[in-house]
Amino acid sequence: MDRRSSIAGIFRTVLTAGPMHRADLAWRTGLSQPTVAKLTRSLIDTGYLVETTTAGGPGRIGRPAAALDVRADRELFAGVKVTADALIGVVTDLRAVIRQTARRPLGDARAPRDVVRLIGELVPPHVSALGVSVAGDVDRDTGVARYEPFLGWRDVPLAALCEEATGVPTVADNDIRALTEAENWFGTDARSFVLVAVGSGVTCGLVVDGRVLTGAHGVAGELGHVPVDPRGPKCYCGARGCLEAVASEPALLRRIAEVTGEPAVTLDRAIELARLGDPRVGEVFAEAGRAVGQAVGGVINLFGPELVVFSADHLAGFALLEPHVRAGIAAHAYGAAARVAVEVRPLPFEEWARGAATVAIARRVAAVPGS
């Protein structure tokens, strides 16, 4: 391991698991204690790490020992989540703790340069880097949004446009992948997990052995385009019977409008009808939940995660899906894989923006301050 990657590994370890004694840091990184002592000096000299006096810690006796911790306010980062109708922005410290939040409606802005102009107005000038996340197919390495389904973008050099508008180094990424990165760095302790989001679309992030999977072409985790019903409705992607065409919020509302004869039915109205015991609406929710469970069961069989985390744009709506989702997982997960822990967690759009900031933090850590 070269000096740069060694310092990056040390910095990330303290950032995500600190404060930490040098001996523990050496054990976690696989580096010798003299090497850790030498490399951490550069991070201390540049103000990224500080020494703190702590008790001996578990299993330790004797005098208090100096531990290393990150100076979280050393740099600030901006994250912006772009939705179909709004920008949600946050400013975080190095540990992705949110310091500020802001929202701005898109209004009539749909063209990339119009949206980027609004992003430029939202991002404060004092941040070190910016992360921007959008739905769809995004190449993190080049910063190009190859396809954004809700705004209709194709091959937009999003990161470059944002850098031009803000003067801040920018990384662009898929929104669920960025959210998963935040969970991986600063959330769950699970080394392998799946994060599933159900709302205007259905998608997921995959973490295996502590790494977010992107796939060879950057589109790993497109759960919404897993086929669940070959005779099902046509998806906007052109295929038939995709999960998103069955279980996304727009798909649910279309189906509920058909069975109830209420053409302008809203999700709140659909939830009300289901809770009042309308069997037609209840069955639509049940079918969608079983489809989600079937698809996630397949993911569990393929990757064997410790944990599946579900979130939704509308948790009350997901509550109607949840028992059927769990039943679907139980029916399709194979053998011991069915022991996977399943959680439902509220993750508002500010958390998605925090995910975008985390991607910017990750790139900053990889640049190895102090090397």
KESEGU-712980 format. One record per residue (C-alpha): residue number from 1; residue in three letters; x, y, z. Coordinates in pm, 1 decimal, m for minus. Layout:
KESEGU-712980
NUM:Ala:X:Y:Z
...
//
This chain:
KESEGU-712980
1:Met:0.0:0.0:0.0
2:Asp:151.4:336.9:m103.0
3:Arg:169.1:644.5:118.4
4:Arg:m133.2:813.1:m37.6
5:Ser:m367.9:517.4:1.9
6:Ser:m233.3:449.3:352.1
7:Ile:m309.7:803.5:466.7
8:Ala:m651.2:785.6:302.2
9:Gly:m723.4:461.2:487.0
10:Ile:m615.6:610.8:818.4
11:Phe:m820.7:925.0:763.0
12:Arg:m1134.9:734.6:668.0
13:Thr:m1100.2:496.8:962.9
14:Val:m1075.8:777.7:1217.3
15:Leu:m1348.9:972.7:1036.0
16:Thr:m1600.4:689.5:1047.1
17:Ala:m1499.6:505.3:1366.3
18:Gly:m1301.0:751.0:1580.0
19:Pro:m1185.3:872.3:1820.2
20:Met:m926.0:598.2:1820.7
21:His:m594.7:510.1:1981.3
22:Arg:m300.7:463.8:1746.0
23:Ala:m265.8:96.8:1840.0
24:Asp:m630.0:33.2:1749.1
25:Leu:m584.1:230.0:1428.0
26:Ala:m284.8:15.4:1336.6
27:Trp:m488.5:m300.4:1400.4
28:Arg:m781.9:m176.8:1190.0
29:Thr:m570.8:m62.8:895.0
30:Gly:m312.5:m340.8:902.2
31:Leu:m28.4:m89.2:924.7
32:Ser:253.5:m98.2:1177.1
33:Gln:234.6:135.1:1475.3
34:Pro:547.9:328.8:1366.8
35:Thr:392.4:379.2:1022.1
36:Val:65.3:498.0:1177.6
37:Ala:255.2:739.1:1402.4
38:Lys:442.3:881.9:1103.2
39:Leu:145.5:914.6:869.4
40:Thr:m94.0:1060.2:1124.2
41:Arg:156.9:1336.6:1196.6
42:Ser:90.7:1491.9:855.6
43:Leu:m286.2:1485.9:920.1
44:Ile:m231.9:1649.7:1259.5
45:Asp:m1.0:1913.2:1110.4
46:Thr:m263.0:2010.1:851.4
47:Gly:m539.9:2027.3:1110.5
48:Tyr:m747.1:1729.9:999.7
49:Leu:m671.6:1516.2:1304.6
50:Val:m640.0:1624.8:1665.5
51:Glu:m516.5:1444.2:1973.8
52:Thr:m761.1:1402.7:2258.6
53:Thr:m693.6:1261.9:2604.4
54:Thr:m924.9:971.8:2674.1
55:Ala:m955.3:702.2:2934.0
56:Gly:m779.3:380.4:2865.0
57:Gly:m1086.0:236.3:2697.0
58:Pro:m1224.8:m118.8:2703.3
59:Gly:m961.4:m365.8:2813.0
60:Arg:m708.1:m93.4:2890.2
61:Ile:m552.1:m11.4:3224.5
62:Gly:m315.5:255.1:3339.5
63:Arg:m284.0:622.6:3259.7
64:Pro:m510.8:798.3:3009.2
65:Ala:m381.7:765.0:2653.6
66:Ala:m390.4:1010.2:2363.1
67:Ala:m645.9:919.9:2098.1
68:Leu:m687.3:1062.5:1750.2
69:Asp:m1005.3:1224.8:1630.3
70:Val:m1112.4:1417.9:1322.3
71:Arg:m1160.1:1791.1:1347.7
72:Ala:m1502.4:1773.0:1187.4
73:Asp:m1534.3:2146.9:1127.3
74:Arg:m1202.6:2161.1:937.2
75:Glu:m1399.8:2167.1:610.7
76:Leu:m1765.7:2200.8:513.1
77:Phe:m1943.0:2030.0:224.8
78:Ala:m2264.3:2096.7:34.3
79:Gly:m2503.4:1831.3:m88.9
80:Val:m2798.8:1885.1:m322.2
81:Lys:m3069.1:1630.4:m405.1
82:Val:m3251.7:1712.6:m728.2
83:Thr:m3611.5:1590.0:m745.4
84:Ala:m3871.7:1636.3:m1017.9
85:Asp:m3993.0:1960.3:m860.9
86:Ala:m3741.9:2085.5:m602.0
87:Leu:m3384.3:2115.5:m485.7
88:Ile:m3305.0:2002.2:m132.2
89:Gly:m2971.3:2126.2:m4.3
90:Val:m2760.5:2071.0:306.4
91:Val:m2425.8:2185.9:440.3
92:Thr:m2238.4:1926.6:646.6
93:Asp:m1911.4:1892.6:828.4
94:Leu:m1653.2:1623.5:756.3
95:Arg:m1859.8:1365.3:946.4
96:Ala:m2167.1:1447.7:736.7
97:Val:m2343.4:1609.5:1033.1
98:Ile:m2594.7:1852.0:884.5
99:Arg:m2525.8:2215.0:977.6
100:Gln:m2771.5:2390.8:743.4
101:Thr:m3065.8:2293.8:523.6
102:Ala:m3253.6:2469.9:245.3
103:Arg:m3518.2:2392.0:m14.6
104:Arg:m3594.6:2561.8:m342.1
105:Pro:m3877.3:2476.3:m584.7
106:Leu:m3778.6:2423.1:m946.2
107:Gly:m4088.4:2596.0:m1077.4
108:Asp:m4069.6:2586.3:m1456.4
109:Ala:m3697.2:2505.5:m1454.9
110:Arg:m3639.2:2174.4:m1630.4
111:Ala:m3349.5:2235.9:m1865.8
112:Pro:m3011.8:2139.6:m1717.7
113:Arg:m2863.6:2491.1:m1722.6
114:Asp:m3173.8:2635.9:m1553.5
115:Val:m3157.0:2375.5:m1276.7
116:Val:m2781.9:2425.2:m1239.5
117:Arg:m2833.2:2801.0:m1208.4
118:Leu:m3067.2:2737.1:m913.7
119:Ile:m2814.2:2498.3:m761.0
120:Gly:m2555.9:2775.8:m786.7
121:Glu:m2787.2:3009.2:m597.3
122:Leu:m2842.5:2747.6:m327.6
123:Val:m2479.6:2651.2:m256.2
124:Pro:m2291.0:2879.2:m13.3
125:Pro:m1943.9:2996.9:m118.5
126:His:m1758.4:2869.9:188.1
127:Val:m1780.5:2494.5:118.1
128:Ser:m1485.5:2281.8:6.9
129:Ala:m1679.9:2060.1:m232.4
130:Leu:m2029.4:1994.2:m363.9
131:Gly:m2213.2:1668.8:m422.4
132:Val:m2522.4:1661.5:m646.0
133:Ser:m2749.1:1359.0:m675.5
134:Val:m3020.4:1284.4:m929.2
135:Ala:m3226.7:979.6:m1018.2
136:Gly:m3131.7:749.3:m1299.3
137:Asp:m2808.8:657.7:m1474.0
138:Val:m2519.1:873.9:m1353.2
139:Asp:m2148.7:817.1:m1415.8
140:Arg:m1978.6:929.9:m1093.8
141:Asp:m1632.0:922.7:m1252.6
142:Thr:m1719.8:1164.6:m1533.1
143:Gly:m2003.2:1349.2:m1358.4
144:Val:m2236.1:1289.7:m1653.6
145:Ala:m2607.1:1226.2:m1596.1
146:Arg:m2659.1:979.6:m1877.1
147:Tyr:m3033.1:951.6:m1815.8
148:Glu:m3252.7:1128.7:m1558.6
149:Pro:m3609.3:997.8:m1600.0
150:Phe:m3808.1:1265.0:m1412.1
151:Leu:m3653.5:1570.2:m1580.9
152:Gly:m3591.7:1395.7:m1911.5
153:Trp:m3218.4:1462.9:m1918.2
154:Arg:m2977.3:1268.1:m2135.7
155:Asp:m2597.8:1294.8:m2136.1
156:Val:m2581.9:1608.3:m1921.6
157:Pro:m2230.0:1698.1:m1792.3
158:Leu:m2380.8:1778.2:m1455.0
159:Ala:m2066.2:1797.7:m1242.4
160:Ala:m1889.1:2022.6:m1493.0
161:Leu:m2189.5:2254.7:m1520.3
162:Cys:m2217.3:2280.7:m1141.4
163:Glu:m1846.9:2353.9:m1104.4
164:Glu:m1882.9:2629.3:m1363.0
165:Ala:m2182.9:2777.0:m1179.2
166:Thr:m2044.7:2752.5:m824.8
167:Gly:m1667.4:2756.9:m857.7
168:Val:m1665.9:2457.4:m621.2
169:Pro:m1526.0:2109.5:m702.7
170:Thr:m1830.2:1893.4:m772.6
171:Val:m1913.9:1525.8:m790.8
172:Ala:m2243.5:1402.4:m935.3
173:Asp:m2395.6:1064.8:m853.9
174:Asn:m2710.8:857.6:m860.9
175:Asp:m2930.7:954.7:m566.8
176:Ile:m2988.2:614.3:m406.3
177:Arg:m2620.4:525.7:m444.5
178:Ala:m2524.5:849.0:m269.0
179:Leu:m2774.6:781.1:9.5
180:Thr:m2631.9:430.1:44.1
181:Glu:m2280.6:574.7:64.0
182:Ala:m2389.0:787.6:361.8
183:Glu:m2535.0:482.9:535.2
184:Asn:m2218.6:288.8:462.1
185:Trp:m1982.7:557.0:595.3
186:Phe:m2181.9:708.6:878.6
187:Gly:m2489.0:490.8:940.6
188:Thr:m2522.9:117.6:990.1
189:Asp:m2241.5:m105.1:1116.1
190:Ala:m2349.5:m383.3:877.9
191:Arg:m2077.7:m475.8:629.9
192:Ser:m2328.6:m601.7:374.4
193:Phe:m2672.0:m445.2:338.6
194:Val:m2939.5:m339.9:92.4
195:Leu:m3112.9:m2.7:105.7
196:Val:m3448.3:1.2:m75.9
197:Ala:m3641.8:320.2:m150.4
198:Val:m4006.0:305.9:m259.0
199:Gly:m4176.4:618.3:m387.4
200:Ser:m4193.5:785.2:m727.3
201:Gly:m3966.1:500.4:m829.9
202:Val:m3833.4:181.0:m674.0
203:Thr:m3459.2:146.6:m643.3
204:Cys:m3188.3:19.1:m413.6
205:Gly:m2827.9:55.8:m310.3
206:Leu:m2609.1:m249.3:m250.8
207:Val:m2316.2:m276.9:m9.1
208:Val:m2103.0:m591.4:m2.6
209:Asp:m1804.2:m622.2:231.9
210:Gly:m1815.5:m252.1:307.5
211:Arg:m1817.9:m133.6:m55.2
212:Val:m2104.2:22.2:m246.8
213:Leu:m2155.8:m172.0:m567.7
214:Thr:m2174.1:28.6:m888.1
215:Gly:m2138.9:m246.7:m1145.5
216:Ala:m1932.6:m236.9:m1463.9
217:His:m2159.6:27.4:m1617.0
218:Gly:m2259.2:219.1:m1303.8
219:Val:m2621.4:103.2:m1283.4
220:Ala:m2608.2:m170.4:m1019.1
221:Gly:m2911.2:m155.2:m790.7
222:Glu:m3181.8:m69.8:m1043.2
223:Leu:m3434.4:m279.1:m854.7
224:Gly:m3722.9:m97.9:m1020.0
225:His:m3634.8:m257.1:m1351.5
226:Val:m3624.7:m612.8:m1226.5
227:Pro:m3909.9:m796.9:m1405.3
228:Val:m4176.3:m928.8:m1168.0
229:Asp:m4468.7:m990.6:m1405.5
230:Pro:m4412.7:m1066.7:m1777.0
231:Arg:m4779.3:m983.3:m1843.2
232:Gly:m4772.7:m669.7:m1630.6
233:Pro:m4797.6:m305.8:m1737.5
234:Lys:m4539.1:m146.1:m1963.1
235:Cys:m4262.9:47.4:m1788.7
236:Tyr:m4131.4:384.4:m1907.0
237:Cys:m3800.8:207.6:m1982.2
238:Gly:m3979.9:13.6:m2258.3
239:Ala:m3989.1:m325.3:m2087.1
240:Arg:m4301.6:m491.9:m1953.9
241:Gly:m4372.4:m592.2:m1594.3
242:Cys:m4086.5:m407.5:m1423.0
243:Leu:m4123.3:m369.2:m1046.6
244:Glu:m4146.3:7.9:m1087.1
245:Ala:m4442.1:m33.3:m1323.7
246:Val:m4620.2:m230.9:m1049.6
247:Ala:m4515.7:m84.8:m714.5
248:Ser:m4408.2:278.2:m758.1
249:Glu:m4644.0:548.7:m633.9
250:Pro:m4756.2:648.9:m986.6
251:Ala:m4820.5:283.1:m1072.5
252:Leu:m5022.2:230.3:m753.9
253:Leu:m5234.8:537.8:m819.5
254:Arg:m5302.1:438.9:m1181.3
255:Arg:m5418.2:94.7:m1071.6
256:Ile:m5629.1:232.1:m784.5
257:Ala:m5790.7:483.7:m1020.6
258:Glu:m5884.7:191.7:m1246.4
259:Val:m6040.8:m22.1:m974.0
260:Thr:m6223.8:262.3:m796.9
261:Gly:m6325.0:473.6:m1093.5
262:Glu:m6172.9:782.4:m924.6
263:Pro:m5948.5:926.3:m1198.2
264:Ala:m5784.6:1190.8:m976.6
265:Val:m5720.3:967.8:m675.5
266:Thr:m5432.5:1082.8:m453.6
267:Leu:m5213.2:870.8:m232.9
268:Asp:m5376.9:1012.6:79.4
269:Arg:m5717.7:917.7:m62.0
270:Ala:m5590.9:568.7:m153.7
271:Ile:m5460.2:518.9:199.4
272:Glu:m5794.6:633.5:339.6
273:Leu:m5983.8:386.3:119.8
274:Ala:m5753.4:101.7:220.1
275:Arg:m5792.5:181.3:590.1
276:Leu:m6169.8:196.1:548.7
277:Gly:m6153.1:m160.8:422.8
278:Asp:m6205.7:m118.6:48.4
279:Pro:m6100.7:m466.1:m72.2
280:Arg:m6014.8:m345.3:m423.9
281:Val:m5766.6:m88.6:m296.5
282:Gly:m5634.0:m327.1:m33.4
283:Glu:m5556.3:m583.1:m300.8
284:Val:m5366.2:m326.6:m510.3
285:Phe:m5143.1:m250.5:m212.2
286:Ala:m5105.9:m623.2:m142.5
287:Glu:m5003.4:m701.5:m501.4
288:Ala:m4748.4:m421.7:m500.1
289:Gly:m4607.1:m530.1:m163.2
290:Arg:m4572.5:m890.6:m273.5
291:Ala:m4392.9:m775.8:m589.8
292:Val:m4145.3:m570.9:m385.1
293:Gly:m4089.1:m866.1:m153.0
294:Gln:m4034.3:m1099.2:m448.5
295:Ala:m3773.7:m868.5:m604.0
296:Val:m3595.3:m804.1:m274.6
297:Gly:m3601.8:m1177.3:m198.6
298:Gly:m3408.6:m1231.1:m520.3
299:Val:m3153.7:m967.2:m418.8
300:Ile:m3115.3:m1134.7:m79.1
301:Asn:m3051.6:m1470.7:m247.8
302:Leu:m2786.8:m1319.7:m474.5
303:Phe:m2593.6:m1110.9:m219.7
304:Gly:m2677.3:m1254.2:124.5
305:Pro:m2687.9:m920.9:311.4
306:Glu:m2699.8:m886.7:688.8
307:Leu:m2965.2:m617.1:668.8
308:Val:m3233.2:m473.8:440.8
309:Val:m3340.1:m116.1:509.7
310:Phe:m3662.9:10.4:356.0
311:Ser:m3761.5:372.0:325.7
312:Ala:m4040.3:544.1:136.4
313:Asp:m4147.7:888.5:26.9
314:His:m4472.4:827.6:216.5
315:Leu:m4431.5:602.5:520.5
316:Ala:m4806.2:576.4:579.2
317:Gly:m4839.5:432.5:232.1
318:Phe:m4551.2:194.1:288.2
319:Ala:m4716.9:74.0:608.7
320:Leu:m4989.3:m76.3:385.8
321:Leu:m4725.2:m247.9:173.9
322:Glu:m4501.7:m365.1:458.5
323:Pro:m4674.6:m687.7:572.5
324:His:m4696.1:m803.2:210.9
325:Val:m4333.0:m704.0:148.0
326:Arg:m4221.7:m910.3:447.7
327:Ala:m4437.4:m1202.1:333.9
328:Gly:m4288.3:m1177.7:m14.3
329:Ile:m3936.1:m1182.3:124.3
330:Ala:m4018.5:m1483.7:341.2
331:Ala:m4165.4:m1664.5:40.4
332:His:m3869.3:m1599.4:m191.8
333:Ala:m3557.7:m1576.9:29.3
334:Tyr:m3375.9:m1909.9:22.7
335:Gly:m3269.4:m2103.5:331.0
336:Ala:m3066.9:m1915.5:588.1
337:Ala:m3082.6:m1599.4:375.1
338:Ala:m3435.6:m1552.4:511.5
339:Arg:m3281.8:m1464.4:849.7
340:Val:m3185.3:m1122.3:713.5
341:Ala:m3282.3:m835.0:941.7
342:Val:m3542.8:m600.0:793.1
343:Glu:m3585.8:m240.2:908.4
344:Val:m3811.3:45.4:798.8
345:Arg:m3651.2:383.8:847.3
346:Pro:m3765.5:738.4:766.4
347:Leu:m3511.7:898.0:531.8
348:Pro:m3640.2:1242.0:429.3
349:Phe:m3491.9:1421.9:131.5
350:Glu:m3248.7:1607.3:357.6
351:Glu:m3089.4:1267.0:420.9
352:Trp:m3062.4:1212.8:45.0
353:Ala:m2890.1:1551.8:16.1
354:Arg:m2660.4:1443.4:300.1
355:Gly:m2580.3:1140.4:85.5
356:Ala:m2473.1:1371.0:m196.3
357:Ala:m2249.8:1557.9:49.9
358:Thr:m2102.9:1224.7:163.5
359:Val:m1997.2:1144.9:m191.9
360:Ala:m1812.2:1478.3:m197.5
361:Ile:m1655.2:1395.2:140.6
362:Ala:m1546.5:1054.4:9.5
363:Arg:m1372.4:1215.6:m284.1
364:Arg:m1200.2:1462.1:m51.2
365:Val:m1080.9:1177.9:171.3
366:Ala:m945.8:995.6:m134.1
367:Ala:m746.1:1307.9:m222.2
368:Val:m566.2:1251.8:109.7
369:Pro:m531.8:1583.6:292.8
370:Gly:m181.2:1605.7:433.6
371:Ser:m16.2:1359.7:193.1
//
